[in-house]
């Protein structure tokens, strides 16, 4: 498994022979898709679309749970980036964040999954899915993360989405049972 991970990383990671415009494009894709996605969601919220407004709280909760799971995993298993073990080329400035995953692969994939579940707007969801794939390619191209870290970030995002979905469904059932028992008590008296 580790060999496949290293092989995929060396196939995608930019080398010294890679064109500079492609490295710049990878730098752009490693940061800007997240900002574009958040800006787009803010525009949708400001338009006061009822579907978006009803789902924004669960989407934000999903991202929050994913960040908490990220910190839990970072506490249990420390981050090893390609730069830490001198594999490939690193084309980004700055040192490793010291977190297991950092915000790159988790944030955008979790936001995408949360929007797919809660908004059910296929145009927004497909744009976010494209941004998420481009962001994953960009962070591997510039040497920030291994492909397995991107996939595990998606698993953390899916787990957090499942936690929020189960919480919301449980809350709806609890609300239904409490209101139905109140109605039954008022009818019987």
N, C-alpha and C positions, 0 to 999 in steps of 0.2 A: 504494500500500500504506500509506504514512504517513497519507494522508487517511482511509482506512478505520479505521486505528488511532485517530486523533484523533476521528473520528465516534463510534466505539464507546465511547471513553472519555468523551466529553461526554454521551452518552446515559445511561451508568451512574453517572457521578460526581455526587454530591449537590451541589446548588447552595444558595444562601442561602435559597431558597424551600422547600427540603425540610424535612419535619417533623423535629423534634429526636429523636423516638423512632426514626425510621428511621436517622438518623446514629449514634445510640447503638447501634442494632442492627448497623450496619456496623462500628463499632469493636469490638463484641463478636465479630463473625464474622471480623475480621481477626486475632484473636489466640487466642481460646478454642478453636476447633476443633482446633488443633494440640495444646493441652494435654489436651483430652478424648481425642484419638486416642492419645496417648502413655500416658495413664492407663489407657485401655481395654486397650492392649497389655500393660501391666504386670500388669493383673488377669488377662489370659489366660495370661501366663507364670507367674504365681504359682499358677494352677490346675493347672499341670504337665500340660497337654495335650500329648501326644507330637507331634502335627502342628505345633503352634505352637513347641515347643521345638526341633524339627528344622529349622525354617525361620527362626528368629530371627537366627541369625548371618548368613545371606545377606541378610536384610532390612536389618540394620544395616550390612553391607558395601555394599549398594546406596546407602543414605543417605550413607555416608562417601565413596563414589566421586562421588556427585552434588555433595557439598560441595566436593570437590577440583576437579571440573570447573567449578563456579561460580567458584572463586577463579582458575582458569586463564582463564576468559572475562573475569573482572573485570580481570585483569592485561592482557589483550589489548585489551579494549573497555570503557572506563569507563562507569559507570552514569549515565544521564540520567533522572531521575524527572520526573513532571509538575510537581512543586514547583520543580525546578531551572530549568525553562523558562517558569514562570508560566502553566501551562495548567490550567484547572479550579480547583477548590477543594480545599484540603488540610484535613482535619478531624482529623488525628492530631497529637499533640504530638511534638516532637523533630525533629531534622534527619535528612537522608538518611544511610544507613549507610555510604556510600562504597563499597559493593560493587555488583557488576553487578546481581545479582538480590536480594540479601538472602535471608533464610531463608523468607520467607512462601510464595512460589509453588513453590519447589523442594522444601522439606521435606515438605509434606503430599502433594503429587502423587507424589513419589518413594516415600514410605512406602506410599501406596495401591497403586502399581504393584508394589512389592516384595511386599506382602501378597497381591495377586491372583496373582502368579506362584508364591510359595513356600508360602503357607498353604492355598490352595484352599478357604477357608471363605467361602462366598458371603455370609453374613450380615455378617461382619466387613468383607469387601471392599466390599459395597454401602454400609455405614455410612461407611466411609472415603472412598468415592467421593462420597457426599453432603457430607461434611465438606469435602472438597477443593473441590468446586464452590461451596459456601457461602463458604469462605475466599477463593477467587478473586473472587467477587462483592463480598465485604466490602472487600478491599484496593483494588479499583477504585472502589468507592463512596466511600471516605474519601480517595481521591486519592493513594494510595501508589505505584501502578504502572499502567502502560499494559497493555491487553489483550495486546499482542504480547509483552510481558515475561512475562506469565503463560503464554502458549503456549510461549515459548522455555524457560521453566522446566520445563514438561512434557516438552519434547524433551530437555533435559538429564537429567531423571529417567529417560526411556526409554533414553537412551544409557547411563546408568550401570547400569540394570537389564540391558541387553544385555551389557555388559562383565562383570558378575558372573555372569550365566547362562553365558556362554562360558567363564569361568574355572572355574566349578563343573563344567561338563560335561567340560572338559579335564582337570581333576583326577580325576574319576571314571574317565575313559578311561585315564589314566596309572596310577591305582591298579589298574585291572582288568588292564592289560598287565603290570604288575610282579608282581602276584600270580599271574597265569596262567603267566608264564614261570618263577616259582619252583616252581609245582606241576609243570610239565613237566620241569624239571630234577630234581626229587625222584623223579618216576616213572621217568625214564630211568636213574638211577643205582641 
